[in-house]
Amino acid sequence: MRFFFLGISICFLWSFPGLIKADTDLGKRRAAQACAACHGVQGISMAPRTPHLAGQDPDYLMEQLRNYRSGKRAHEVMAVIARSLSEQDLEAVASWYGSNRITLEKAD
Ligand code: HEC
């Protein structure tokens, strides 16, 4: 019986990092499939009138994605896209884009 509980707690701890930190590998794959045409795989936008997502706070990105889903932030294309992915996929994508570092060069 003691081993049974030990087994349960090990499984629980094993799954814990996944609960805390969204899966950036999954996020990169989903970004390549669903977002890259406009925002780029790394989050540097490829299209006009499309914001860069690289280096942006993942919580901010998730908030926007939820707002597109609910209609609080209105944009036809982003609403359809945000509704087509699961919450877990969106968390992963937000984590992936947020993890990409950007550097600035001084403009002349
Ligand atoms: C067809 C092009 C297109 C695709 C594909 C696309 N987006 Fe967007 N995205 C846009 C445009 C255009 C905007 C600006 C919308 C606005 O004005 O609110 C935007 C805005 C956003 C914003 C808000 C950024 C900010 O600075 O507030 C987030 C977050 C976002 N997209 C995430 C995603 C994610 C994640 C995916 C893939 C699951 C994705 N987008 C796919 C075109 C696209």
Residues whose N, C-alpha, C, O or C-beta is under 5 A from the ligand:
A	BS01	HEC	A34 C35 C38 R49 T50 P51 H52 L61 Q64 L65 A74 H75 V77 M78 I81 V93
